[in-house]
Amino acid sequence: MTKAILIKEYIKTRRAFWCSLLLSLFFTGYAISGINRVVATHGIEHVWLIMLLKDQIFIDAIKYVPLLCGLLIGLSQMIPEMQLNRLKLTLHLPVPTLRLLLTMTGAGVAELTLIYLIQFAIITIYYSSLIAPEMTWSVLLTSIPWYLAGYTAYFFSAAVCLEGKWRRRILLSLLAVGVLSVYYFQPIPGAYNGMLLPALVVTLLLCLLAFTSVNRFKQGLID
């Protein structure tokens, strides 16, 4: 049954997955091409100088890409469940609700993780060939909150779509905007290094929002 659920989730999200992957690769390539232009016109020393003295990391182009990927996959996966009472049919499968929801969200998280790892690996390999390891590590740490924002967007979009009442959907959406904005406050690279672990824990706990929405739906709390 788990295999069947995973196949069903991939069928729903396959277009969003490939679009998200292409979007991620495009903006990663765009960011890298920008660095290459600086190297070609001013030399690699200029890149080092700007990164050290002006706190630039040159990958701001990908800043909101993980968030967009999280939204795309979350919406493409959960909106169909609320159409034509599909969620009601899904909940009648011979699988415990918690296991069912964990399998569904696990499929979405796995797709996002694959996209993020590919992008993260490209950035790591490119920067490792260009700058010192310490500087590369600083760039990577600075980007981690953006990926956490992507997972956060996914969990919130799942919760909003699975919620049966519009009033709570609006409240969840407003809460999502507030939480997501926190990930983009960092004034300088590495500003969030000290709170990455707590942020990761909070992000993981957000998966419970979708479970709460499904429980409310099972209780008949819908408009």
C-alpha positions in Angstrom: 0.0 0.0 0.0 2.8 2.4 0.8 4.3 1.9 -2.7 0.9 2.6 -4.2 0.6 5.8 -2.2 4.1 6.9 -3.3 3.3 6.3 -6.9 0.1 8.3 -6.6 2.0 11.2 -5.0 4.6 11.2 -7.8 1.9 11.2 -10.5 0.4 14.3 -8.9 3.7 16.1 -8.4 5.8 15.0 -11.4 5.2 18.2 -13.4 5.8 20.4 -10.5 8.9 18.4 -9.6 10.5 18.8 -13.0 9.5 22.4 -13.3 11.0 23.0 -9.8 14.2 21.2 -10.8 14.6 23.2 -14.0 13.9 26.4 -12.1 16.5 25.6 -9.5 19.1 24.7 -12.2 18.3 27.9 -14.2 18.8 30.3 -11.3 21.9 28.3 -10.1 23.4 28.7 -13.5 22.4 32.4 -13.6 24.2 33.0 -10.3 27.3 31.1 -11.4 27.4 33.0 -14.7 27.3 36.3 -12.8 30.4 35.2 -10.8 32.1 34.2 -14.0 31.5 37.6 -15.5 33.1 39.3 -12.4 36.1 36.9 -12.7 36.5 37.5 -16.4 36.4 41.3 -16.1 38.1 41.9 -12.7 39.9 38.7 -11.8 39.4 36.2 -9.1 41.1 38.5 -6.6 38.1 41.0 -7.0 35.7 38.2 -6.0 37.7 37.5 -2.9 37.8 41.2 -2.0 34.1 41.7 -2.4 33.2 38.6 -0.3 35.6 39.6 2.5 35.1 43.3 2.7 31.5 43.7 1.5 29.9 40.5 2.8 28.7 39.5 -0.7 28.2 35.8 -1.5 27.0 36.2 -5.2 24.2 33.7 -5.0 21.3 36.0 -4.0 19.7 34.9 -7.3 18.7 31.6 -5.7 17.4 33.2 -2.5 13.7 32.6 -3.2 14.0 29.5 -5.4 13.7 26.9 -2.6 10.6 28.7 -1.3 9.0 28.6 -4.8 9.9 25.0 -5.2 8.2 24.2 -1.8 5.1 26.0 -2.8 4.9 24.4 -6.2 5.2 20.8 -5.0 3.0 21.4 -1.9 0.2 22.9 -3.9 0.4 20.4 -6.8 0.3 17.6 -4.3 -2.4 18.7 -1.9 -4.9 20.7 -4.1 -6.1 17.6 -5.9 -6.9 16.0 -2.6 -9.5 18.7 -1.9 -11.1 18.4 -5.3 -14.0 16.0 -5.9 -13.7 14.8 -2.3 -10.5 12.9 -3.1 -9.2 13.4 0.5 -12.3 11.6 1.8 -11.5 8.7 -0.5 -7.8 8.8 0.5 -8.7 8.6 4.2 -10.7 5.5 3.6 -7.6 3.6 2.5 -6.7 0.7 4.9 -3.8 2.7 6.4 -3.6 4.6 9.7 -4.1 8.3 9.2 -0.7 9.3 10.6 1.1 6.7 8.5 -0.8 7.9 5.4 0.0 11.5 6.0 3.6 10.8 6.8 3.9 8.9 3.5 2.3 11.7 1.5 4.4 14.5 3.0 7.5 12.2 3.0 7.1 11.9 -0.8 7.0 15.7 -1.1 9.9 16.2 1.2 11.9 13.6 -0.7 11.4 15.4 -4.0 12.3 18.8 -2.4 15.4 17.3 -0.8 16.6 15.9 -4.1 16.2 19.3 -5.8 17.9 21.1 -3.0 20.8 18.6 -2.8 21.5 19.0 -6.5 21.6 22.7 -6.3 23.6 22.6 -3.1 26.1 20.2 -4.6 26.6 22.4 -7.7 27.2 25.5 -5.6 29.6 23.6 -3.3 31.6 22.2 -6.2 31.8 25.5 -8.0 32.8 27.6 -5.0 35.3 25.0 -3.9 37.2 25.4 -7.1 37.1 29.2 -6.8 37.6 30.3 -3.2 39.0 29.1 0.2 37.1 26.3 2.0 36.2 28.7 4.9 34.6 31.1 2.5 32.8 28.3 0.7 31.5 27.1 4.1 30.2 30.6 4.9 28.3 30.7 1.6 26.7 27.3 2.2 25.7 28.2 5.8 24.1 31.4 4.6 22.0 29.5 2.1 20.7 26.9 4.6 17.9 29.2 5.9 16.6 29.5 2.4 16.2 25.8 2.1 14.5 25.6 5.5 12.1 28.3 4.1 11.4 25.9 1.2 10.4 23.1 3.6 8.4 25.5 5.7 6.5 26.7 2.6 5.8 23.1 1.7 4.4 22.2 5.1 2.3 25.3 5.3 0.9 24.9 1.8 0.0 21.3 2.7 -1.8 22.4 5.9 -3.6 25.2 4.1 -4.8 23.0 1.3 -6.0 20.2 3.6 -7.8 22.5 6.0 -11.5 22.4 5.5 -12.5 25.9 6.7 -11.6 29.0 4.8 -11.2 31.1 8.0 -8.4 28.8 9.2 -6.9 28.7 5.8 -6.5 32.5 5.8 -5.1 32.4 9.3 -2.6 29.7 8.4 -1.6 31.6 5.3 -1.0 34.8 7.3 1.0 32.7 9.8 3.0 31.2 6.9 3.9 34.7 5.6 5.1 35.7 9.1 7.2 32.6 9.7 8.7 32.6 6.2 9.7 36.3 6.5 11.9 35.3 9.4 14.2 33.3 7.2 15.0 36.3 5.0 15.9 38.9 7.7 19.6 38.1 7.8 21.5 41.4 7.3 24.9 39.7 6.5 26.1 36.3 5.5 26.1 33.8 8.3 23.9 35.9 10.5 21.7 32.8 11.2 24.5 30.3 12.0 23.7 30.3 15.7 20.0 29.4 15.2 20.2 26.9 12.4 19.5 23.9 14.7 16.4 25.4 16.4 15.1 26.6 13.0 15.5 23.0 11.7 13.6 21.6 14.7 10.8 24.2 14.2 10.6 23.4 10.5 10.2 19.7 11.2 7.5 20.3 13.7 5.5 22.2 11.1 4.6 18.9 9.5 2.1 18.5 12.4 0.1 21.3 10.9 -1.0 19.1 8.0 -2.0 16.3 10.5 -4.1 18.8 12.4 -5.9 19.9 9.3 -6.6 16.3 8.3 -8.0 15.5 11.7 -10.3 18.5 11.5 -11.4 17.4 8.1 -12.2 13.9 9.4 -14.3 15.5 12.2 -16.4 17.2 9.5 -15.1 20.7 10.2 -15.4 22.0 6.6 -17.2 24.9 4.9 
